[in-house]
Structures are given as C-alpha cells and as structure tokens.
Amino acid sequence: MQECMDAIAFEQNPASTTAALRITAESLGGEEFKADYGVRYAYLTGAMYKGIASTKSVVAMAQAGLMGYFGAGGLRLEALESAIRTIQAQLRDGQSYGMNMLCNLEQPEVEERTVDLYLKCGVSRIEAAAYMKITPSLVRYRLKGITPGANGATHVPHKVLAKVSRPEVATAFLQPAPPEIVSKIVARGGLTPAEADLARLIPMADDICVEADSGGHTDAGVALALMPAMMRLRDDMMARHGYAKTVRVGAAGGIGTPQTAAAAFVLGADFILTGSINQCTVEAGISDAVKDLLQEMNVQDTAYAPAGDMFELGARIQVLKRGLFFPARANKLYELYQRHNSLDEIEPSVRKQIQEKFFRRSFEDVWTETEDYLRRTDPKKLAEIESNPKRKMAAIFKWYFIHSTRLAMEGNADQKVDYQVHCGPALGAFNQWVKGTATENWRNRRVATLAEMIMRGAAAWLNQRVDSFVQSELRRQTLPLASR
Ligand SMILES: Cc1cc2nc3c(=O)[nH]c(=O)nc-3n(C[C@H](O)[C@H](O)[C@H](O)COP(=O)(O)O)c2cc1C
C-alpha cells in the first residue's frame, strides 16, 4: 500500500514534466466502454464459480461506481435467482452489475433455463465464458428485445462480454448470430421475426475480453502475443461487417499490480478484468482458511491440474500449489485415467493409496454417492456410465474434484491438503506489492479498494514512466553532439 501511495503521490506531483498532461485512473481505457457500463474506471471483476464472486462483492463494486460479475457457475437456479434479487435490492438506478453465463454443451437445457431466468429478472449484462461455439441460448439472450434505432443503429438491451483465449472463438463472437440458429429460435417462438431481422446488424458480443494465463480454467495464453493478434482480428471483422459500433477488446489474466494493469492499457486494452486477487478479499464467498493460504502465496506458488468439469477432454485449471497436495493428486488421477481402461487395471497398491490417502473412502462408497446423484438428476447418463468401465472410472475420479472444492469452500480443517483453490500468479504479485502494509492482511482487503489501488497505481506508474522517458530525451537533446 505504501508503494501504491508513493506512486499515487507521484501522480499528484505538480513538478512532474508531464503534470499538465497527467494520466488519471479515470482516463485509462475506452471512454465508450465506461459510458456503456456506467463505470468510473475501465476495470471489471470477473465471475468466480459457486458464488466466490459473491453478491457482497458485486454490490460493493456497484456501490463504488464500478462493476463485477456474479459467480453463477455451479449454482442451482433457485440460488441464482436469490442472488440476483439480493443484488438488485441493494442497487440504485445507474449502478451496474452482471452475471456469468457458462457454455454447457453437455446439458444445453441448463443454459436455456439460465437465459430464461436472466430474461425474467431483467439481467442486462453477462460475461459469457467457456464457449467453443455460439449456442442457441446465447443467441436468444443477445437478440431478445433488440429494436431498430436511429440512422441504421440498433437498441440492444443485453450486453455480452465474451471471455476468450483463442482467435477462433473470438471470431465467432465478432460475427452476427449464425442465421441457421436464429431461424430455429424464431420457429419455436423464442424470438420474433422483427428481432431476427436485426440480428445481422450486430456482433454476438459488445466486448471481447482476451484471457491470458489466469486462475481457474486456462489455455495458458501469453497476453503480449494475444492482445495484438486479437485487436487485429477485431479490426478485420469490423471492416468486414461494418457494424455501427466498435467491439471493444479488454485484457484479463495475470493482472494484480499497477504495472501489469498499465501494461495492458499500453497494449491497447479498452478495459481490464481481474479474478485471482478478488478471491482473497473480505467479500469473497470462500472460507477464511483458503484466504489465509492465499494471502501467503507468491508468484511461483501455482500449478496446473485437470479440470474436474472437463476431465475427459483434458482441459486444465490453474490452482494454488503452496502447502497443498491437490494439484499432484489430481494430475495423478488424470494420468491413471489416460493409461487405463478401468479401475481393475490399476495396480492394487495405487488403488489402495487413492482410496486411503486421496479419497479417505472406498471406490464403492464414492460410486454409491455418484450413482445416487445421477439416478436423481440424469438416469440416461447413469446407464451409459454403468456400461462403460472407463467412464465409470472417470466418474469416480471426478468425485474427487467436487469433494476438494467442497473442502475448500467449507474450510475443512482436517483435509486442508486436498483443497482445490483456483488461482493464478496475479495474486502472488499483489501479495508482494502490499507486503509490510496494512493490506498484507486479507481482512483489510476490500474488492473495490483493490480496484482503486490498481487503477490509481497504474495511472501513477504510467506518468512516472512517461516522465522518465521525457527526461531522458530532454537530456539527450541538450547534450552536445560530440559527447553523445
Ligand atoms: C477462484 C476462481 C474461480 C473462477 N471461476 C470462474 C467462473 O466460474 N466463470 C468464469 O467465467 N471465470 C471464472 N474465473 C476466471 C475469472 O473470472 C477471471 O477471468 C480470471 O481469474 C482472470 O485472471 P487472473 O486470475 O489471472 O486475474 C475464476 C477465477 C478464479 C480465480
């Protein structure tokens, strides 16, 4: 914090060469972005599943004139509706909030019901993530209520921010909704022909958030390479489709300090979005035990592990490693799944180790729990899994991912080593920045204060860098040629 305050003091230093043209936290990022979202800063907090990005966090951001997305992933519809109502009840007109929307190709009805709920509750901003292609539910959300505006423009009531890490996914969001999907939705009464007619005038997303290596699900992208390529793609697609409004490009992944935020804006980001740092704040919906661990981490304390929800596909998540066995154990389970076709093929000593040490219960007990759940929720899937030993092994292994999340959420004191805590190195960098200040203790970290520190610090850092470049150029110009 002291460093931040020193940096902010610099920002306010009238002696600075660039004082007259001082960059401020408010001036960073896209003007249209800030106006559209009704926010003071081009800074968003990303969703974190199961309400880790909590109603408290979303409300705190909104009340500070900023915006965050609620972590809708993994919550039942009733819990989601209650969260929306809780947020709405605490916000005044003009204060902004958004909800997460996750692609679910395996259970498209989950996405459909989520869209029904968002439309019913008047949710007007979503952060769409995990999409590999555009789905009918997303198209319905995007186009519902669209009306013609003046001079060929349109009025679009539902804003979509698409979080992407690959150009082909960005391309899908930079195009209008696929016509064949639009026609099908019209045929079943989900959109009116008038709404469908306007579909070709707008892209699927207002904003593309380019996610480099991040906490949670990650393609481990490199921001320095991704940003220019994605901005070029945006420009090409704008030229091809001639949209009335420019699609903005923002940056996420690895942002936890003023310097990183400043770098993202220098790369051309219209906005930035943070994740990992917000999990270690008072408002985050996770146990104190996890926050205590997170507060101590450094930049090298993360590891990659398989993602429980996309286990068979080999998708990866970035998690906290320091003091935890979860990453090693989860990787071991994935390696066994790849090498074997059934639990019976696994060496007896390894089977014993998993049941006694990892699971602390037998495979039979885990299967009974899994079977019970599937019988209630998805009997068809249960029948498929039962008849396929490899799928049954995957189902039993996947239980560990649900279990380890639960342990972390509850802060189970006995099984700390099995906590599954999604997190990226951004928090490690933040922790180093605030070391020795009051903010070192997470109990003094508030989500909107972090936004303030990072944005004001970024402006200060940029002013300092520009000033240093200018001073050095002035020195160079005043030096006699011979001495150069
Ligand atoms: C604990 C945790 C849970 C997350 N859950 C979700 C999620 O449910 N949906 C989503 O779109 N992104 C999720 N994310 C990603 C964040 O919204 C954000 O994009 C990412 O954390 C930014 O990178 P950073 O962690 O390097 O700041 C999660 C991130 C973390 C750390």
The ligand as an SDF file (V2000), in Angstrom:
LIG
                    3D

 31 33  0  0  0  0  0  0  0  0999 V2000
  -11.4130  -18.9660   -7.9490 C   0  0  0  0  0  0  0  0  0  0  0  0
  -11.7290  -18.6100   -9.3740 C   0  0  0  0  0  0  0  0  0  0  0  0
  -12.9120  -19.0400   -9.9210 C   0  0  0  0  0  0  0  0  0  0  0  0
  -13.2600  -18.6690  -11.2240 C   0  0  0  0  0  0  0  0  0  0  0  0
  -14.4780  -19.0530  -11.7230 N   0  0  0  0  0  0  0  0  0  0  0  0
  -14.8830  -18.5810  -12.9310 C   0  0  0  0  0  0  0  0  0  0  0  0
  -16.1930  -18.8510  -13.4040 C   0  0  0  0  0  0  0  0  0  0  0  0
  -16.9940  -19.5270  -12.7570 O   0  0  0  0  0  0  0  0  0  0  0  0
  -16.5610  -18.3300  -14.5980 N   0  0  0  0  0  0  0  0  0  0  0  0
  -15.7070  -17.5530  -15.3410 C   0  0  0  0  0  0  0  0  0  0  0  0
  -16.1000  -17.0690  -16.3980 O   0  0  0  0  0  0  0  0  0  0  0  0
  -14.4600  -17.3030  -14.9220 N   0  0  0  0  0  0  0  0  0  0  0  0
  -14.0310  -17.7820  -13.7350 C   0  0  0  0  0  0  0  0  0  0  0  0
  -12.7880  -17.4710  -13.2690 N   0  0  0  0  0  0  0  0  0  0  0  0
  -11.9150  -16.5940  -14.0840 C   0  0  0  0  0  0  0  0  0  0  0  0
  -12.0410  -15.1300  -13.6460 C   0  0  0  0  0  0  0  0  0  0  0  0
  -13.3310  -14.6320  -13.8740 O   0  0  0  0  0  0  0  0  0  0  0  0
  -11.0470  -14.2390  -14.4310 C   0  0  0  0  0  0  0  0  0  0  0  0
  -11.3320  -14.2990  -15.7980 O   0  0  0  0  0  0  0  0  0  0  0  0
   -9.6150  -14.6890  -14.2130 C   0  0  0  0  0  0  0  0  0  0  0  0
   -9.4170  -15.0550  -12.8780 O   0  0  0  0  0  0  0  0  0  0  0  0
   -8.6530  -13.5580  -14.5810 C   0  0  0  0  0  0  0  0  0  0  0  0
   -7.3250  -13.9650  -14.4530 O   0  0  0  0  0  0  0  0  0  0  0  0
   -6.4670  -13.8350  -13.0880 P   0  0  0  0  0  0  0  0  0  0  0  0
   -6.9120  -14.9360  -12.2170 O   0  0  0  0  0  0  0  0  0  0  0  0
   -5.0720  -14.0160  -13.5620 O   0  0  0  0  0  0  0  0  0  0  0  0
   -6.7660  -12.4630  -12.5330 O   0  0  0  0  0  0  0  0  0  0  0  0
  -12.3810  -17.8730  -11.9980 C   0  0  0  0  0  0  0  0  0  0  0  0
  -11.1580  -17.4820  -11.4360 C   0  0  0  0  0  0  0  0  0  0  0  0
  -10.8260  -17.8320  -10.1440 C   0  0  0  0  0  0  0  0  0  0  0  0
   -9.5210  -17.3570   -9.5600 C   0  0  0  0  0  0  0  0  0  0  0  0
  1  2  1  0
  2  3  1  0
  2 30  2  0
  3  4  2  0
  4  5  1  0
  4 28  1  0
  5  6  2  0
  6  7  1  0
  6 13  1  0
  7  8  2  0
  7  9  1  0
  9 10  1  0
 10 11  2  0
 10 12  1  0
 12 13  2  0
 13 14  1  0
 14 15  1  0
 14 28  1  0
 15 16  1  0
 16 17  1  0
 16 18  1  0
 18 19  1  0
 18 20  1  0
 20 21  1  0
 20 22  1  0
 22 23  1  0
 23 24  1  0
 24 25  2  0
 24 26  1  0
 24 27  1  0
 28 29  2  0
 29 30  1  0
 30 31  1  0
M  END
$$$$
